Amino acid sequence: MVICTHCNAPNSPSSNFCRECGTPLTPAVTAPTPRRRKWGWKRIVGLISLIVVLALGGAAAYFGPTLLRGQRTAHTLMPNDTQLFVSFNPNVSALTGAQRLQKIYGDIANKSGTVYDANQQSQDLLGFDFQRDVQPWIGIEAAIGVSGIRNVTRSNVNLATLTNEANVLVVLASRNATKAAAFLKQVRNRQEEQGELYDDDTYQGIKTNSRQGTVRANPFNAFAVVGDYVIFASNKELLDETIDRSKRHTNTLGDNLHFQHVVAALPANRIGYAYIGGDLINTSWNDVLRTVSNGNTFERSMRRQLENQMKNITALDGLGLSVALDDTGLQLDGISQYDLANVDPAARSELTRSTPLKGVQQTSVRNDAYGVLSVAFPPSLKEDVAQWLDSSSDLRQSRRDFERQLGLDVQHDILDWMEGELSAVYAGPDLSLRNSYVALRPTDKAKAQQGATTVFNALDRWSTRNTNAAGATEQIDGQTWHVVSRNYQNKPDIASGWVGDDLVLGMDEEALHAAGTGSQAAIAADTTYKSVRSKLPDTINALLYVNLPRILDTLKSLRGVAPVATNGGTTTTASREDDVLAWLRPIKGIGLSMATAVDKHGTSRARLFAAISQP
């Protein structure tokens, strides 16, 4: 081993120049002490990112016969108490979508010069060439599992602490055991060049490599070829236990009922997914809630609500995230899985309460809207809000002050009719919130009309007494609006009125124009909206839709293009932003849906779908 006198980097004895800085080497200078590379959380995150590239790179190279195997067994190598598991396994249904994305973003990357270089990434992080050293043997399944995290409740916990105590297991599918073994030999040689020492061992008939004096959380402390997989482990004991699991098929993550429940609720067409164990969530979240509930500022009723939340979290089996790909776009799913048998009856009632959307926005919002958020207000809303307003002395006093100043009864004049579907619409054409409006389709229109009139009259009286604003009635697009504006402005500060069965609130005349559909087609007729909505579940409580191209066009028209000096002359803000916009342009529409309550299986769901097409 030869140490560079300029940068102290270790080099092999046969090297004439330093591999780090290029300085001529003096062979007589030898390494006094091996220099270990620290494996903090940043390198762990970098490794996870590279694993994604390895899985997708293997899939891209061998999409045909390898995909048909349907290899999804990495979880059977993980310990039963795995707290975090991330798996990537492309499938046949993703083939067309992957090819489309490769074409679309490959062209954009070539034009912008921002091509992702897996070879460079693997060289920087691990010191090997992806195409030469990995692609000849890697399959399409790749996974990482983390277990052993115990101190999440510590007040001074940080990511470094977690990674130092974690057991990390990396599993990469192999198509060629001989080439995979050659790669592991190369990894070992690379580590030994950096001053690390390894022991050779054989366990259960399998040759293993284990680092002497291991450093916690470094997944290269021990490694071996185990059946159809290349295994990297953060310690020799973990590697030996993995070999045992590969032969005995017992005490694996696949046997964990919580893991089974979470994975069963995820879409079958996923190409990758993550599992977060309920025990990890329970320990950390309950500690937070206990800390909050023990504070002196909480009264009995609010403390009781926090205790109910802790009961709900205790019954949480885990969280699941997945990604799927088809020929129209990218789909992300998130689920929370509860064991309803372990939920307190009162808490179960809260978890299962649900009022699904009826799709009011599809007929009441124009198809030129830039975006819309729709939420179903459940019948229980008024009871929940009333309970919250009564949960502390400060809130009770604030409610009494509000009622006294405006002459209202919050329960009778507001809460009793706040039930139905609410849609918040961004109407454009710029990014001001004044170009947005809110529309409520109440369940009981007559009660809502009476309550809304009472509230608006109260606001008029208060404005007249306390501000220079005044209310008036105006006609816009044949609609009657109750407008409140300041005396020195011609534009309304806020306007309200009924458009069909919807109670609408808006702050700008442009928004009020957009609120009346008139002869304009409804958003249900928009092609992109229909394609996005068709990929979202039917039974949901909330829906967000964004027409991304319209927003990008607005950003482009509003941005500044002041020159910025560069070494090669001048460029503009616009030219740099064009590179970013180019990556977003293929996304035609984004939809996000949520089912906030759990179903009969104890699952609550959220899904994001991005419709992607040629720019």
C-alpha positions in Angstrom: 0.0 0.0 0.0 1.4 3.4 -1.0 0.1 6.6 0.5 0.1 9.8 -1.6 2.2 12.6 0.1 -0.1 15.2 -1.4 -3.6 14.1 -0.6 -3.0 11.0 1.7 -5.0 8.7 -0.5 -4.1 5.0 -0.4 -2.8 3.5 -3.7 -1.7 0.0 -4.8 2.0 -0.7 -4.7 2.2 -1.0 -8.5 0.7 2.5 -9.0 3.1 5.2 -10.3 0.6 8.1 -9.9 -2.0 8.8 -7.3 -5.5 7.7 -8.4 -7.1 10.7 -6.6 -4.9 13.7 -7.5 -2.4 12.4 -10.0 0.7 13.2 -7.9 3.8 11.0 -8.6 4.0 8.4 -5.9 7.0 7.4 -3.7 6.9 3.7 -3.2 8.8 3.9 0.1 5.9 5.6 1.9 3.5 3.0 3.2 0.2 3.1 5.0 0.5 3.3 8.8 -3.2 2.7 9.5 -6.1 1.7 7.2 -8.4 4.6 6.5 -12.0 3.6 6.8 -14.8 5.1 4.8 -17.7 6.3 6.9 -21.1 5.1 6.0 -23.5 7.8 7.1 -27.1 8.3 6.2 -26.2 10.2 3.0 -24.3 7.2 1.6 -27.1 4.9 2.6 -29.6 7.1 0.7 -27.2 7.1 -2.2 -27.0 3.3 -2.2 -30.8 3.1 -2.3 -30.9 5.4 -5.3 -28.3 3.2 -7.0 -30.3 0.1 -6.3 -33.2 1.6 -8.2 -30.8 2.2 -11.1 -29.5 -1.4 -10.8 -33.0 -2.8 -10.9 -34.2 -0.7 -13.7 -30.9 -1.1 -15.6 -31.2 -4.8 -15.4 -34.8 -4.6 -16.5 -34.0 -2.4 -19.5 -31.2 -4.8 -20.6 -33.2 -8.0 -20.2 -36.9 -7.1 -20.2 -38.0 -10.1 -22.2 -37.3 -13.5 -20.7 -36.3 -12.2 -17.3 -39.6 -10.4 -16.8 -41.5 -13.5 -17.5 -40.0 -15.2 -14.5 -41.9 -12.9 -12.1 -39.1 -13.1 -9.5 -40.4 -11.6 -6.3 -38.8 -13.5 -3.4 -36.3 -11.0 -1.9 -38.6 -10.5 1.1 -38.1 -14.2 2.0 -34.5 -13.5 2.7 -35.2 -10.6 5.1 -35.6 -11.1 8.8 -39.1 -11.2 10.3 -38.6 -8.0 12.2 -37.5 -5.9 9.2 -38.8 -2.3 9.9 -38.2 -0.8 6.4 -38.2 -2.8 3.2 -37.9 -1.4 -0.3 -38.2 -3.6 -3.4 -37.9 -3.0 -7.2 -39.2 -5.6 -9.5 -40.4 -4.5 -13.0 -43.0 -6.7 -14.7 -44.4 -7.3 -18.2 -47.2 -4.8 -17.9 -44.7 -2.0 -17.4 -42.8 -2.8 -20.6 -44.6 -0.4 -23.0 -44.7 2.4 -20.4 -40.9 2.0 -19.7 -40.1 2.1 -23.4 -42.3 5.3 -23.8 -40.6 7.0 -20.8 -37.1 6.0 -22.1 -37.9 7.5 -25.5 -39.5 10.7 -24.1 -37.0 11.5 -21.4 -34.1 10.1 -23.3 -34.7 12.6 -26.0 -35.0 15.4 -23.4 -31.9 14.3 -21.6 -29.9 14.3 -24.8 -31.0 17.8 -25.7 -30.4 19.2 -22.3 -27.1 17.4 -21.5 -28.5 16.1 -18.2 -28.2 12.3 -18.9 -28.1 10.2 -15.8 -24.8 8.3 -15.8 -25.2 5.1 -13.9 -21.6 4.2 -14.6 -20.4 7.5 -13.0 -22.8 7.1 -10.1 -21.5 3.6 -9.3 -17.9 4.7 -9.7 -18.4 7.6 -7.3 -20.3 5.6 -4.7 -18.8 2.1 -4.9 -15.9 2.2 -7.3 -17.1 -0.1 -10.1 -18.4 0.2 -13.6 -22.1 -0.6 -14.0 -22.1 -1.7 -17.6 -18.9 -3.8 -17.4 -19.1 -5.2 -13.9 -22.8 -5.4 -13.0 -25.0 -5.6 -16.1 -23.6 -9.1 -17.1 -25.1 -10.8 -14.1 -27.8 -8.6 -12.5 -31.4 -9.7 -12.6 -34.4 -7.4 -12.3 -35.2 -7.8 -8.6 -33.4 -5.5 -6.1 -34.3 -4.8 -2.5 -32.9 -3.3 0.7 -34.1 -4.1 4.2 -33.4 -2.3 7.5 -33.9 -3.7 11.0 -32.6 -3.2 14.5 -33.6 0.4 15.0 -34.5 0.8 18.6 -33.8 4.3 19.7 -36.5 6.2 17.8 -38.0 7.6 21.0 -34.8 9.2 22.2 -35.1 13.0 22.4 -31.8 13.6 20.7 -32.3 11.0 17.9 -30.9 11.8 14.5 -30.3 10.1 11.2 -26.7 9.3 12.1 -27.8 7.5 15.2 -30.3 5.4 13.3 -27.9 4.4 10.6 -25.2 3.5 13.1 -27.5 1.1 15.0 -29.3 -0.3 11.9 -28.9 -3.7 10.3 -28.8 -3.2 6.6 -29.4 -6.0 4.1 -29.1 -5.5 0.3 -30.4 -8.2 -2.1 -29.7 -8.2 -5.8 -31.1 -10.9 -8.1 -28.4 -12.7 -10.1 -28.7 -14.4 -13.5 -25.1 -15.7 -13.5 -23.6 -16.9 -10.3 -20.0 -17.1 -11.8 -20.0 -13.5 -13.0 -21.7 -12.4 -9.7 -18.9 -14.1 -7.7 -16.3 -12.3 -9.9 -18.0 -9.0 -9.1 -17.8 -9.7 -5.4 -14.1 -10.4 -5.7 -13.7 -7.1 -7.4 -15.6 -5.4 -4.6 -13.4 -7.0 -2.0 -10.2 -6.0 -3.9 -11.5 -2.5 -4.1 -12.1 -2.4 -0.3 -8.7 -3.9 0.4 -7.0 -1.3 -1.7 -8.5 1.2 0.8 -6.9 -0.6 3.7 -9.7 -2.9 4.7 -9.0 -6.5 5.8 -11.4 -9.4 5.1 -11.8 -12.9 6.4 -12.6 -15.9 4.2 -15.2 -18.2 5.6 -17.7 -20.9 4.6 -21.1 -21.1 6.1 -23.7 -23.7 5.2 -21.5 -24.6 2.2 -21.5 -20.9 0.9 -18.3 -18.9 0.7 -18.6 -15.6 2.5 -16.5 -12.4 2.8 -16.5 -10.5 6.1 -14.6 -7.3 7.0 -12.4 -7.3 10.1 -13.5 -4.7 12.7 -16.8 -3.9 10.9 -18.3 -0.4 10.9 -22.0 -0.2 11.6 -24.5 0.4 8.8 -21.9 -0.3 6.0 -23.7 -2.9 3.8 -20.3 -4.0 2.5 -19.1 -5.5 5.8 -20.2 -9.0 4.6 -21.3 -10.4 1.3 -21.8 -13.6 -0.6 -23.6 -15.2 -3.5 -26.6 -17.0 -2.0 -28.6 -19.0 -4.5 -30.0 -16.7 -7.2 -29.0 -13.5 -5.2 -26.0 -11.4 -4.4 -26.3 -10.5 -0.7 -24.6 -7.5 1.1 -25.0 -7.3 4.8 -23.9 -4.8 7.5 -22.4 -7.6 9.6 -21.4 -11.2 9.4 -24.2 -12.4 11.7 -26.8 -10.9 9.5 -25.3 -12.5 6.5 -25.2 -16.0 8.2 -28.9 -15.6 9.3 -29.8 -14.7 5.7 -28.1 -17.9 4.5 -30.1 -19.8 7.1 -33.4 -18.2 5.9 -32.6 -19.1 2.3 -32.3 -22.8 3.2 -35.0 -23.1 5.9 -37.6 -20.5 4.7 -38.6 -19.7 8.3 -38.8 -16.6 10.4 -38.7 -14.4 7.3 -40.4 -11.0 6.5 -42.8 -13.0 4.3 -44.1 -14.7 7.5 -44.8 -11.3 9.2 -48.6 -10.8 9.2 -48.3 -7.0 9.3 -46.1 -7.2 6.1 -48.6 -9.5 4.5 -51.5 -7.2 5.2 -49.7 -4.2 3.8 -48.4 -5.8 0.6 -51.8 -7.5 -0.1 -53.4 -4.0 -0.2 -50.9 -2.6 -2.8 -51.7 -2.9 -6.5 -50.6 -6.1 -8.1 -49.0 -4.3 -11.2 -46.4 -2.5 -9.1 -42.8 -2.4 -10.3 -41.6 -1.2 -6.9 -42.9 -0.8 -3.3 -41.8 0.1 0.2 -43.1 -1.3 3.5 -42.7 0.6 6.8 -43.4 -1.6 9.8 -46.1 -0.5 12.3 -43.8 -1.1 15.3 -41.4 1.6 14.0 -44.3 4.0 13.5 -46.0 3.2 16.8 -42.8 3.7 18.8 -41.9 7.1 17.3 -45.4 8.5 16.9 -46.7 7.5 20.4 -43.6 9.1 21.9 -44.5 12.3 20.2 -48.1 12.2 21.3 -47.2 11.4 24.9 -44.8 14.3 24.9 -47.5 16.6 23.6 -50.3 15.3 25.8 -48.1 15.6 29.0 -47.9 19.4 28.4 -49.7 21.7 30.8 -51.5 23.5 28.0 -53.9 20.7 27.2 -57.3 20.3 28.9 -59.0 17.0 29.6 -61.1 16.8 26.4 -58.1 17.5 24.1 -55.9 15.0 26.1 -58.6 12.4 25.5 -58.5 13.0 21.8 -54.8 12.5 21.8 -55.1 9.3 23.7 -57.6 8.0 21.1 -55.1 8.8 18.4 -52.5 6.8 20.2 -54.8 3.8 20.3 -55.3 4.2 16.5 -51.6 4.3 15.9 -51.0 1.2 18.1 -53.3 -0.8 15.8 -51.4 0.3 12.7 -49.9 -2.7 10.9 -47.8 -0.5 8.7 -47.6 1.8 5.7 -47.1 0.9 2.1 -46.0 2.8 -0.9 -45.8 1.5 -4.5 -45.1 2.7 -8.0 -46.7 1.3 -11.2 -46.2 2.1 -14.8 -48.4 1.6 -17.9 -48.6 3.0 -21.4 -50.4 6.1 -20.3 -48.5 7.3 -17.3 -47.1 6.8 -13.8 -49.1 5.7 -10.8 -48.1 6.1 -7.1 -50.1 4.4 -4.3 -49.9 4.9 -0.6 -51.9 2.9 2.0 -52.2 2.8 5.8 -53.2 -0.7 7.1 -54.9 -1.1 10.5 -55.8 -4.1 12.5 -59.4 -3.2 13.3 -59.7 -6.0 15.9 -57.2 -4.1 18.0 -58.8 -0.7 17.6 -60.8 0.8 20.5 -64.6 0.8 19.5 -64.8 4.6 19.8 -61.6 5.0 17.7 -62.9 2.5 15.2 -66.0 4.6 14.7 -63.8 7.6 13.8 -61.6 5.5 11.4 -64.5 4.1 9.4 -66.6 7.2 9.0 -66.7 8.1 5.3 -68.7 10.2 2.9 -67.7 9.5 -0.8 -67.5 12.1 -3.5 -70.4 12.2 -5.9 -68.5 13.9 -8.6 -70.2 17.2 -8.4 -67.1 19.0 -9.8 -67.3 17.1 -13.1 -70.4 19.0 -14.1 -70.0 22.3 -12.2 -66.4 23.2 -13.1 -65.4 24.4 -16.6 -63.0 22.4 -18.7 -60.6 25.4 -19.0 -59.9 25.3 -15.2 -56.2 25.0 -14.3 -56.9 22.8 -11.3 -59.6 21.7 -8.9 -59.7 20.3 -5.4 -62.9 18.5 -4.3 -63.6 17.3 -0.8 -66.7 15.6 0.6 -67.9 17.1 3.9 -69.4 14.3 6.1 -72.5 14.8 8.2 -70.3 14.4 11.3 -68.3 17.6 10.4 -70.5 19.9 12.5 -70.1 17.6 15.5 -66.4 17.3 15.1 -65.9 21.1 14.7 -68.2 21.8 17.6 -66.3 19.4 19.8 -63.0 21.0 18.8 -64.3 24.5 19.5 -65.2 23.3 23.0 -61.9 21.5 23.6 -60.2 24.3 25.5 -61.1 27.5 27.4 -59.3 29.6 24.8 -61.3 28.2 21.9 -64.6 28.6 23.8 -63.8 32.2 24.5 -62.8 32.9 20.9 -66.2 31.4 19.8 -68.1 33.6 22.2 -66.3 36.7 21.1 -66.9 35.9 17.4 -70.6 35.3 18.0 -71.0 38.5 20.0 -69.2 40.7 17.4 -71.2 39.4 14.4 -74.5 38.5 16.1 -74.3 34.9 15.0 -74.9 31.5 16.4 -72.0 29.4 15.1 -73.8 26.1 15.4 -77.1 27.1 13.9 -76.0 29.7 11.4 -72.9 28.0 10.0 -72.2 24.5 11.1 -75.7 23.0 10.7 -75.7 23.5 6.9 -72.0 22.8 6.2 -72.5 19.4 4.7 -72.0 18.4 1.0 -69.2 18.7 -1.5 -66.7 21.5 -1.6 -64.6 22.4 -4.7 -61.8 24.9 -4.7 -61.1 25.9 -8.3 -58.0 27.6 -9.7 -59.3 29.4 -12.8 -56.2 31.3 -14.0 -55.0 33.1 -16.1 -52.2 34.0 -13.6 -51.0 32.6 -10.3 -52.9 34.9 -8.1 -55.3 33.4 -5.6 -57.7 36.1 -6.5 -58.4 34.1 -9.7 -59.7 31.2 -7.6 -63.1 30.5 -6.2 -64.8 28.0 -3.8 -68.1 26.3 -4.6 -70.1 24.3 -2.0 -72.9 22.0 -3.2 -74.8 21.6 0.1 -76.8 18.6 1.0 -79.7 20.8 2.1 -79.9 23.8 -0.2 -82.8 25.5 1.6 -81.0 25.4 5.0 -77.8 26.6 3.3 -79.5 29.5 1.6 -81.0 30.7 4.9 -77.7 30.2 6.8 -75.6 31.9 4.2 -77.9 34.9 4.0 -77.7 35.3 7.7 -73.9 35.2 7.7 -73.5 37.6 4.8 -75.9 40.1 6.4 -73.9 39.9 9.6 -70.7 40.5 7.7 -72.2 43.6 6.0 -73.2 45.1 9.4 -69.8 44.4 10.8 -68.0 45.8 7.8 -70.1 49.0 7.9 -69.3 49.5 11.6 -65.6 48.6 11.6 -64.1 49.1 8.1 -64.5 51.3 5.0 -66.0 48.4 3.1 -69.6 48.0 2.1 -71.8 45.3 0.6 -73.9 45.6 -2.7 -75.7 43.4 -5.2 -74.2 43.1 -8.7 -75.0 41.2 -11.9 -72.1 39.4 -13.6 -72.8 37.0 -16.5 -76.5 37.0 -15.6 -75.7 35.8 -12.1 -76.6 37.8 -8.9 -73.6 38.3 -6.6 -73.5 39.7 -3.1 -70.3 41.8 -3.3 -68.2 43.3 -0.5 -65.6 45.9 -1.6 -63.7 48.8 -0.1 -65.0 52.2 -1.0 -61.9 53.3 -2.9 -61.8 50.1 -5.1 -64.0 49.2 -8.1 -63.0 45.5 -7.7 -64.7 43.2 -5.1 -62.8 42.0 -2.1 -65.1 39.0 -1.9 -68.3 38.1 -3.6 -70.8 35.3 -3.0 -73.8 34.0 -4.9 -75.7 30.9 -6.0 -74.7 29.3 -9.4 -77.3 26.6 -9.8 -77.1 24.4 -6.7 -73.6 25.7 -5.7 -72.8 28.4 -3.2 -69.8 30.2 -4.7 -67.3 32.5 -3.0 -64.8 34.4 -5.2 -62.4 37.4 -4.9 -62.0 38.6 -8.4 -64.3 39.3 -11.4 -62.3 36.8 -13.5 -63.0 34.1 -11.0 -66.7 35.0 -10.9 -66.8 34.8 -14.7 -65.2 31.3 -14.5 -67.6 30.2 -11.8 -70.6 30.3 -14.2 -70.2 27.5 -16.7 -72.5 29.2 -19.2 -72.0 27.7 -22.7 -68.5 26.4 -21.7 -68.2 22.6 -21.5 -67.7 21.0 -18.1 -64.4 19.6 -17.0 -65.8 16.1 -17.5 -65.5 16.7 -21.3 -61.8 17.4 -21.0 -59.8 14.6 -22.6 -56.9 14.8 -20.1 -59.2 15.0 -17.1 -61.0 11.9 -18.3 -57.8 10.0 -18.8 -56.5 10.9 -15.3 -59.8 10.3 -13.5 -60.2 6.9 -15.1 -57.0 5.8 -13.3 -58.2 6.9 -9.9 -60.6 4.8 -7.6 -64.3 5.4 -7.8 -64.9 5.6 -4.1 -62.9 8.5 -2.7 -63.3 11.4 -0.2 -61.0 13.9 -1.8 -59.8 14.6 -5.4 -57.1 17.0 -6.7 -56.7 17.5 -10.5 -54.0 19.8 -12.0 -53.7 20.7 -15.7 -50.0 21.0 -15.6 -49.4 22.4 -19.2 -51.7 25.4 -18.5 -49.8 26.2 -15.3 -46.4 25.8 -17.1 -47.6 28.2 -19.8 -48.6 30.7 -17.2 -45.2 30.4 -15.5 -43.4 30.9 -18.8 -45.4 34.0 -19.6 -44.9 35.5 -16.1 -41.2 34.8 -15.6 -38.4 37.3 -16.0 -35.8 36.9 -18.7 -33.1 39.2 -17.4 -29.6 38.4 -18.8 -27.2 36.5 -16.5 -23.5 36.7 -17.0 -21.6 33.4 -17.7 -18.0 32.5 -18.6 -19.1 31.9 -22.2 -21.0 35.1 -22.7 -24.5 35.7 -21.6 -27.5 33.4 -21.0 -30.9 34.1 -19.6 -33.1 33.0 -16.8 -35.5 31.8 -19.4 -33.0 29.4 -21.0 -32.2 27.8 -17.7 -35.9 27.4 -16.8 -36.6 25.9 -20.2 -34.5 22.9 -19.2 -36.7 22.4 -16.2 -39.9 23.0 -18.1 -38.8 20.4 -20.7 -38.8 17.7 -18.1 -42.3 18.6 -16.9 -43.9 19.2 -20.4 -44.6 15.5 -21.0 -46.9 15.4 -17.9 -50.3 16.4 -19.2 -52.3 16.1 -16.1 -51.9 15.0 -12.4 -54.6 13.5 -10.3 -54.5 12.8 -6.5 -57.2 10.9 -4.8 -57.7 10.0 -1.1 -60.0 7.7 0.8 -59.4 9.1 4.3 -61.4 6.5 6.2 -60.6 2.8 6.3 -62.5 0.2 4.4 -63.8 -3.1 5.9 -60.3 -4.6 5.6 -58.8 -1.7 7.6 -57.1 0.0 4.7 -57.1 3.7 3.9 -55.7 4.7 0.4 -54.2 7.5 -1.6 -53.2 7.5 -5.3 -51.4 9.9 -7.5 -51.5 9.4 -11.3 -49.5 11.5 -13.8 -50.7 11.2 -17.4 -47.5 11.3 -19.6 -47.4 11.7 -23.3 -45.1 13.1 -26.0 -44.2 16.8 -25.4 
